[in-house]
Each structure stands twice: as structure tokens, then as C-alpha cells.
Amino acid sequence: MGLGSNQTVTGIDVGSSSVKIVRLAHKRGGSVEVVGVALAEIAVPSSQGASDMLDVRERVAAAINQALASTGVDPGRVGTVVTAISGASVSVKHVSFPDMSDKELAESVRWEAKKHLPFDPENVDLDYQKLARNDVETDENAHVLLGAAQDGVLDEHLSALGDAGIEPSIVDLTPTALINELDEEGLMNGQAVAVADLGHSNAILSVYTRDGLFFARSIPIPAAQDTWLEHVLTEVRFSLTFYNNETGRKGIESLYLAGGRALESGVVGRFAETLGVPTELLDPLAAAGAFELDGDLEAQSPRFALAMGLARRR
């Protein structure tokens, strides 16, 4: 869905522990201006089964409303909203088909999805996008980006937003939404790059080539604070080896880290040392320009990579 010019787009990233919001005013000519940035932690019940415990949906809705209020926007007047879903119940796969017509492809996707999805394709919300191929001129296959979410995931997400008085215009998938931010920061440039979005309880690793997203995977983060990093590094290294084997390439050129856990002491250095890849933090709020950022928010910039990528959608 395309968005016109001269309008404000609000990107809402609902994580497992916090809500991040970026509001961008899209100007004629393609420029954007940051007009709002907010972060609200999702309340955690003091004890399981407490009589006053709000359910998850209510707590998420409360955090969304808190974040919007801090930007001075009423939910009923927020305008165009773009959000995303991710996690273990969401899958994004790069799949090759024999070259066929668009009609034949549409008929084949759900059947072919059975081979590639980690859950039953009969009980999913499924969509796909046919990709252009620029790197292999003799490649006669049809290349498709296949996105799927288990039944209930999308409904639960939309229900929490609805409880906050919001009906999104677009629901994206985290790996594809992050492309917008990478592209705007000039980080694609025909290279193979990866992004590890390190959230509170889940990491999303995405590998991008000049044709777009190559693959993405969700990595659950263990609760033990002293083991999460080693676990994620092991899984990321395995995934990058898979990428090399699938493509015959010798690795990625750069790795970018986003999310709250990327800010923990020593994380950037450990990724660079363990994987042997130049690694740095994404800094989406560098685009804030004249917008006056709260100092605490500015220091949290990597947490806003997804929200910024969503707000750049037009």
C-alpha cells in the first residue's frame, strides 16, 4: 500500500517489554521530518495470579497510549499508522520456484509453503512478494519472499492496538520493515549485510543482499542473563554459515545491531570478535535533525530502528 506525500506516518513497534513510537512528517519531494519519538515500558505484573493483574493485551494498550500521549497525539487523531509483527510464530523465507506465470505462482505458493514453514501452512496468514534478481542474469527461477504468521498472532496484535483506539493502515513484518531504515541510512549499497535486532526475549536476524531480504530467523533469548549472549552468537554464526553455503559467498560485509540488548556493555565487541565481521550499532535517531530529543531517548537510539523503519513507509 503506497502512502501519499505531505502526511505524517506513525511507526509503532510493540515489543515484549516496551512500545517504541516514531512519527515522521513526509514532505513533497521525498524528505522527512521527525515530529515525535516516544518509548513506554509495558507494565509487568508484580506476581502471577495477582487479583489486580492486567492481561497482556490491556498492558500493551496502556503502553501504546502512554507513548502516544508523550508525543502529544490523541489515538483518534494519530492518522496513518504502520506496525509490524515478529517472533517465533512469524516466518519469512526466500523461496525459489521454477519460472511460471503470476497466476500459476499464486496457486503454487501455499502448497510450496509446506516445505519451508516451521508450522502448518493450513493455519497461517500467508502472503508473498515476487522478487527481482539482479545478481544472476542467467537465473531463470522465480524468486519469492514468503511471509507467514500463525493464526491468532495478527489478530492478537491488532486487538491490542484496537484497545488503544488505533487501527493500523499497514501491518508489516519486522525483517522487511528494517530494510527501509538500512536503505535510508545508505547501508545497503549492493553489499550483503545483516541486522540483529536484539529484543528483550527474542532476537531477529536478517540477511540482506542488493535484491532485498535474503532470509530471516527468530532466535529466542534465554531468561538467564549470563548466557543469553553466547546463545545468540552461536545461533547467528550458524545462520551466517547457512547463508554462505546457500549462496557460495564468503560472508557478509557488515553487521548492524538494534534493540535494547544491543546497548548492553560489551555486546558490539563480542559480535565483532566472535563473527569476524565489522559490527556497529544502528542509530536511527540521528535522522531527528532539528527535532529536540530527550537525552535519555537519544541514548536509546538503537531501540528505535524498527519504529523508524515503519514510519519511513510511504
VEXSE-423137 format. One record per residue (C-alpha): residue number from 1; residue in three letters; chain; x, y, z. Coordinates in steps of 0.2 Angstrom, whole numbers. Layout:
N
<pt NUM, ALA, A, <X, Y, Z>>
...
END
This chain:
314
<pt 1, MET, A, <0, 0, 0>>
<pt 2, GLY, A, <8, 17, -5>>
<pt 3, LEU, A, <6, 32, 5>>
<pt 4, GLY, A, <5, 50, -2>>
<pt 5, SER, A, <16, 65, 1>>
<pt 6, ASN, A, <13, 78, 15>>
<pt 7, GLN, A, <7, 67, 28>>
<pt 8, THR, A, <13, 61, 45>>
<pt 9, VAL, A, <16, 42, 47>>
<pt 10, THR, A, <17, 34, 64>>
<pt 11, GLY, A, <28, 19, 66>>
<pt 12, ILE, A, <23, 8, 81>>
<pt 13, ASP, A, <35, -6, 87>>
<pt 14, VAL, A, <26, -17, 100>>
<pt 15, GLY, A, <40, -27, 109>>
<pt 16, SER, A, <38, -40, 123>>
<pt 17, SER, A, <44, -27, 136>>
<pt 18, SER, A, <41, -9, 128>>
<pt 19, VAL, A, <32, 1, 115>>
<pt 20, LYS, A, <43, 12, 103>>
<pt 21, ILE, A, <35, 26, 93>>
<pt 22, VAL, A, <42, 37, 79>>
<pt 23, ARG, A, <32, 50, 70>>
<pt 24, LEU, A, <38, 56, 53>>
<pt 25, ALA, A, <31, 70, 43>>
<pt 26, HIS, A, <33, 65, 24>>
<pt 27, LYS, A, <36, 81, 13>>
<pt 28, ARG, A, <34, 83, -5>>
<pt 29, GLY, A, <50, 79, -14>>
<pt 30, GLY, A, <53, 64, -3>>
<pt 31, SER, A, <61, 72, 13>>
<pt 32, VAL, A, <55, 68, 30>>
<pt 33, GLU, A, <55, 77, 47>>
<pt 34, VAL, A, <54, 69, 64>>
<pt 35, VAL, A, <39, 76, 74>>
<pt 36, GLY, A, <38, 63, 88>>
<pt 37, VAL, A, <48, 50, 97>>
<pt 38, ALA, A, <42, 40, 112>>
<pt 39, LEU, A, <46, 25, 122>>
<pt 40, ALA, A, <35, 17, 136>>
<pt 41, GLU, A, <39, 1, 146>>
<pt 42, ILE, A, <25, -12, 146>>
<pt 43, ALA, A, <20, -14, 164>>
<pt 44, VAL, A, <25, -31, 172>>
<pt 45, PRO, A, <13, -39, 185>>
<pt 46, SER, A, <20, -39, 202>>
<pt 47, SER, A, <15, -58, 204>>
<pt 48, GLN, A, <7, -71, 194>>
<pt 49, GLY, A, <-11, -73, 198>>
<pt 50, ALA, A, <-12, -56, 207>>
<pt 51, SER, A, <-30, -50, 208>>
<pt 52, ASP, A, <-26, -34, 200>>
<pt 53, MET, A, <-15, -41, 186>>
<pt 54, LEU, A, <-20, -33, 169>>
<pt 55, ASP, A, <-19, -46, 155>>
<pt 56, VAL, A, <-6, -44, 142>>
<pt 57, ARG, A, <-17, -35, 129>>
<pt 58, GLU, A, <-23, -22, 141>>
<pt 59, ARG, A, <-5, -19, 147>>
<pt 60, VAL, A, <1, -17, 129>>
<pt 61, ALA, A, <-13, -5, 125>>
<pt 62, ALA, A, <-9, 6, 140>>
<pt 63, ALA, A, <9, 7, 135>>
<pt 64, ILE, A, <4, 12, 117>>
<pt 65, ASN, A, <-7, 26, 124>>
<pt 66, GLN, A, <6, 32, 136>>
<pt 67, ALA, A, <19, 33, 122>>
<pt 68, LEU, A, <7, 42, 111>>
<pt 69, ALA, A, <2, 54, 125>>
<pt 70, SER, A, <20, 59, 127>>
<pt 71, THR, A, <21, 64, 109>>
<pt 72, GLY, A, <5, 75, 111>>
<pt 73, VAL, A, <-6, 64, 100>>
<pt 74, ASP, A, <-23, 58, 103>>
<pt 75, PRO, A, <-26, 40, 97>>
<pt 76, GLY, A, <-41, 45, 87>>
<pt 77, ARG, A, <-31, 58, 78>>
<pt 78, VAL, A, <-15, 49, 75>>
<pt 79, GLY, A, <-18, 47, 56>>
<pt 80, THR, A, <-8, 34, 46>>
<pt 81, VAL, A, <-1, 20, 57>>
<pt 82, VAL, A, <12, 7, 52>>
<pt 83, THR, A, <16, -8, 63>>
<pt 84, ALA, A, <24, -25, 62>>
<pt 85, ILE, A, <23, -42, 69>>
<pt 86, SER, A, <38, -54, 73>>
<pt 87, GLY, A, <43, -68, 84>>
<pt 88, ALA, A, <44, -87, 84>>
<pt 89, SER, A, <26, -88, 76>>
<pt 90, VAL, A, <31, -77, 61>>
<pt 91, SER, A, <42, -84, 47>>
<pt 92, VAL, A, <50, -75, 32>>
<pt 93, LYS, A, <58, -86, 19>>
<pt 94, HIS, A, <66, -83, 2>>
<pt 95, VAL, A, <60, -97, -9>>
<pt 96, SER, A, <64, -101, -27>>
<pt 97, PHE, A, <51, -108, -39>>
<pt 98, PRO, A, <53, -114, -57>>
<pt 99, ASP, A, <48, -99, -68>>
<pt 100, MET, A, <29, -98, -70>>
<pt 101, SER, A, <15, -86, -73>>
<pt 102, ASP, A, <9, -75, -59>>
<pt 103, LYS, A, <-7, -85, -59>>
<pt 104, GLU, A, <2, -101, -58>>
<pt 105, LEU, A, <13, -94, -44>>
<pt 106, ALA, A, <-2, -89, -34>>
<pt 107, GLU, A, <-9, -106, -35>>
<pt 108, SER, A, <8, -114, -30>>
<pt 109, VAL, A, <13, -104, -15>>
<pt 110, ARG, A, <3, -112, -2>>
<pt 111, TRP, A, <7, -129, -7>>
<pt 112, GLU, A, <26, -125, -8>>
<pt 113, ALA, A, <25, -116, 8>>
<pt 114, LYS, A, <23, -133, 17>>
<pt 115, LYS, A, <41, -137, 13>>
<pt 116, HIS, A, <48, -121, 20>>
<pt 117, LEU, A, <37, -115, 35>>
<pt 118, PRO, A, <41, -121, 53>>
<pt 119, PHE, A, <22, -123, 56>>
<pt 120, ASP, A, <6, -130, 47>>
<pt 121, PRO, A, <3, -118, 32>>
<pt 122, GLU, A, <-15, -123, 33>>
<pt 123, ASN, A, <-17, -112, 49>>
<pt 124, VAL, A, <-7, -96, 44>>
<pt 125, ASP, A, <-10, -79, 37>>
<pt 126, LEU, A, <1, -81, 21>>
<pt 127, ASP, A, <7, -68, 9>>
<pt 128, TYR, A, <21, -67, -4>>
<pt 129, GLN, A, <31, -55, -15>>
<pt 130, LYS, A, <40, -59, -31>>
<pt 131, LEU, A, <57, -53, -31>>
<pt 132, ALA, A, <68, -46, -45>>
<pt 133, ARG, A, <85, -54, -47>>
<pt 134, ASN, A, <100, -43, -51>>
<pt 135, ASP, A, <115, -53, -46>>
<pt 136, VAL, A, <112, -69, -58>>
<pt 137, GLU, A, <107, -64, -75>>
<pt 138, THR, A, <106, -82, -81>>
<pt 139, ASP, A, <94, -87, -66>>
<pt 140, GLU, A, <78, -92, -74>>
<pt 141, ASN, A, <69, -96, -57>>
<pt 142, ALA, A, <55, -86, -49>>
<pt 143, HIS, A, <61, -79, -33>>
<pt 144, VAL, A, <48, -76, -19>>
<pt 145, LEU, A, <49, -68, -2>>
<pt 146, LEU, A, <36, -79, 8>>
<pt 147, GLY, A, <29, -71, 24>>
<pt 148, ALA, A, <18, -81, 36>>
<pt 149, ALA, A, <11, -79, 53>>
<pt 150, GLN, A, <2, -92, 63>>
<pt 151, ASP, A, <-17, -90, 66>>
<pt 152, GLY, A, <-20, -78, 80>>
<pt 153, VAL, A, <-4, -69, 80>>
<pt 154, LEU, A, <-10, -55, 69>>
<pt 155, ASP, A, <-27, -54, 77>>
<pt 156, GLU, A, <-19, -53, 95>>
<pt 157, HIS, A, <-8, -39, 89>>
<pt 158, LEU, A, <-22, -29, 80>>
<pt 159, SER, A, <-33, -32, 96>>
<pt 160, ALA, A, <-20, -23, 107>>
<pt 161, LEU, A, <-19, -9, 95>>
<pt 162, GLY, A, <-38, -8, 94>>
<pt 163, ASP, A, <-39, -7, 113>>
<pt 164, ALA, A, <-28, 8, 112>>
<pt 165, GLY, A, <-40, 16, 99>>
<pt 166, ILE, A, <-29, 13, 84>>
<pt 167, GLU, A, <-32, 4, 68>>
<pt 168, PRO, A, <-16, 2, 58>>
<pt 169, SER, A, <-15, 6, 39>>
<pt 170, ILE, A, <-1, -7, 36>>
<pt 171, VAL, A, <5, -22, 46>>
<pt 172, ASP, A, <22, -26, 40>>
<pt 173, LEU, A, <35, -40, 46>>
<pt 174, THR, A, <50, -34, 56>>
<pt 175, PRO, A, <64, -40, 44>>
<pt 176, THR, A, <56, -31, 29>>
<pt 177, ALA, A, <52, -16, 39>>
<pt 178, LEU, A, <70, -14, 44>>
<pt 179, ILE, A, <75, -13, 25>>
<pt 180, ASN, A, <68, 5, 25>>
<pt 181, GLU, A, <80, 11, 38>>
<pt 182, LEU, A, <95, 2, 31>>
<pt 183, ASP, A, <91, 10, 14>>
<pt 184, GLU, A, <89, 27, 21>>
<pt 185, GLU, A, <105, 26, 30>>
<pt 186, GLY, A, <114, 21, 14>>
<pt 187, LEU, A, <119, 4, 22>>
<pt 188, MET, A, <113, -7, 8>>
<pt 189, ASN, A, <124, -1, -7>>
<pt 190, GLY, A, <124, -18, -16>>
<pt 191, GLN, A, <133, -26, -1>>
<pt 192, ALA, A, <127, -41, 9>>
<pt 193, VAL, A, <123, -35, 26>>
<pt 194, ALA, A, <115, -42, 42>>
<pt 195, VAL, A, <105, -34, 56>>
<pt 196, ALA, A, <102, -42, 73>>
<pt 197, ASP, A, <88, -34, 82>>
<pt 198, LEU, A, <91, -39, 100>>
<pt 199, GLY, A, <75, -38, 109>>
<pt 200, HIS, A, <71, -42, 127>>
<pt 201, SER, A, <65, -60, 124>>
<pt 202, ASN, A, <68, -63, 106>>
<pt 203, ALA, A, <81, -59, 93>>
<pt 204, ILE, A, <78, -57, 74>>
<pt 205, LEU, A, <92, -60, 62>>
<pt 206, SER, A, <90, -54, 45>>
<pt 207, VAL, A, <102, -55, 30>>
<pt 208, TYR, A, <100, -43, 15>>
<pt 209, THR, A, <108, -43, -2>>
<pt 210, ARG, A, <106, -30, -16>>
<pt 211, ASP, A, <90, -39, -21>>
<pt 212, GLY, A, <82, -36, -3>>
<pt 213, LEU, A, <79, -48, 11>>
<pt 214, PHE, A, <88, -65, 8>>
<pt 215, PHE, A, <82, -74, 24>>
<pt 216, ALA, A, <77, -70, 42>>
<pt 217, ARG, A, <75, -81, 58>>
<pt 218, SER, A, <69, -78, 75>>
<pt 219, ILE, A, <81, -83, 90>>
<pt 220, PRO, A, <73, -85, 107>>
<pt 221, ILE, A, <83, -77, 120>>
<pt 222, PRO, A, <85, -87, 136>>
<pt 223, ALA, A, <80, -79, 153>>
<pt 224, ALA, A, <97, -82, 161>>
<pt 225, GLN, A, <106, -65, 160>>
<pt 226, ASP, A, <123, -73, 160>>
<pt 227, THR, A, <120, -85, 145>>
<pt 228, TRP, A, <110, -75, 133>>
<pt 229, LEU, A, <124, -68, 123>>
<pt 230, GLU, A, <133, -84, 120>>
<pt 231, HIS, A, <117, -92, 114>>
<pt 232, VAL, A, <113, -79, 102>>
<pt 233, LEU, A, <131, -78, 95>>
<pt 234, THR, A, <130, -97, 92>>
<pt 235, GLU, A, <114, -96, 83>>
<pt 236, VAL, A, <119, -81, 72>>
<pt 237, ARG, A, <136, -89, 67>>
<pt 238, PHE, A, <126, -105, 62>>
<pt 239, SER, A, <114, -94, 52>>
<pt 240, LEU, A, <128, -85, 43>>
<pt 241, THR, A, <136, -101, 39>>
<pt 242, PHE, A, <120, -107, 31>>
<pt 243, TYR, A, <119, -91, 21>>
<pt 244, ASN, A, <137, -94, 14>>
<pt 245, ASN, A, <133, -112, 10>>
<pt 246, GLU, A, <117, -107, 1>>
<pt 247, THR, A, <125, -93, -9>>
<pt 248, GLY, A, <143, -98, -11>>
<pt 249, ARG, A, <148, -82, -4>>
<pt 250, LYS, A, <162, -78, 9>>
<pt 251, GLY, A, <151, -69, 22>>
<pt 252, ILE, A, <143, -53, 24>>
<pt 253, GLU, A, <152, -36, 23>>
<pt 254, SER, A, <144, -28, 39>>
<pt 255, LEU, A, <133, -32, 54>>
<pt 256, TYR, A, <122, -19, 62>>
<pt 257, LEU, A, <114, -21, 79>>
<pt 258, ALA, A, <97, -14, 85>>
<pt 259, GLY, A, <86, -17, 100>>
<pt 260, GLY, A, <88, -14, 119>>
<pt 261, ARG, A, <101, -28, 122>>
<pt 262, ALA, A, <112, -21, 109>>
<pt 263, LEU, A, <116, -7, 121>>
<pt 264, GLU, A, <122, -19, 135>>
<pt 265, SER, A, <141, -17, 139>>
<pt 266, GLY, A, <152, -27, 128>>
<pt 267, VAL, A, <139, -33, 116>>
<pt 268, VAL, A, <145, -25, 100>>
<pt 269, GLY, A, <163, -30, 103>>
<pt 270, ARG, A, <158, -48, 106>>
<pt 271, PHE, A, <149, -49, 90>>
<pt 272, ALA, A, <163, -42, 80>>
<pt 273, GLU, A, <176, -53, 89>>
<pt 274, THR, A, <166, -69, 88>>
<pt 275, LEU, A, <160, -67, 70>>
<pt 276, GLY, A, <175, -58, 62>>
<pt 277, VAL, A, <163, -45, 54>>
<pt 278, PRO, A, <163, -26, 56>>
<pt 279, THR, A, <149, -23, 68>>
<pt 280, GLU, A, <141, -7, 74>>
<pt 281, LEU, A, <125, 0, 82>>
<pt 282, LEU, A, <111, 7, 71>>
<pt 283, ASP, A, <107, 25, 75>>
<pt 284, PRO, A, <90, 29, 68>>
<pt 285, LEU, A, <88, 44, 79>>
<pt 286, ALA, A, <102, 53, 70>>
<pt 287, ALA, A, <89, 57, 57>>
<pt 288, ALA, A, <80, 68, 71>>
<pt 289, GLY, A, <88, 84, 64>>
<pt 290, ALA, A, <80, 99, 72>>
<pt 291, PHE, A, <68, 89, 82>>
<pt 292, GLU, A, <73, 91, 101>>
<pt 293, LEU, A, <76, 74, 108>>
<pt 294, ASP, A, <76, 70, 126>>
<pt 295, GLY, A, <94, 65, 131>>
<pt 296, ASP, A, <88, 48, 138>>
<pt 297, LEU, A, <79, 44, 121>>
<pt 298, GLU, A, <94, 49, 111>>
<pt 299, ALA, A, <105, 37, 121>>
<pt 300, GLN, A, <92, 23, 117>>
<pt 301, SER, A, <93, 26, 98>>
<pt 302, PRO, A, <96, 8, 93>>
<pt 303, ARG, A, <79, 3, 101>>
<pt 304, PHE, A, <70, 14, 88>>
<pt 305, ALA, A, <77, 5, 72>>
<pt 306, LEU, A, <61, -4, 69>>
<pt 307, ALA, A, <49, 10, 73>>
<pt 308, MET, A, <59, 22, 62>>
<pt 309, GLY, A, <59, 9, 48>>
<pt 310, LEU, A, <40, 8, 49>>
<pt 311, ALA, A, <37, 27, 50>>
<pt 312, ARG, A, <48, 28, 34>>
<pt 313, ARG, A, <35, 18, 24>>
<pt 314, ARG, A, <26, 28, 11>>
END
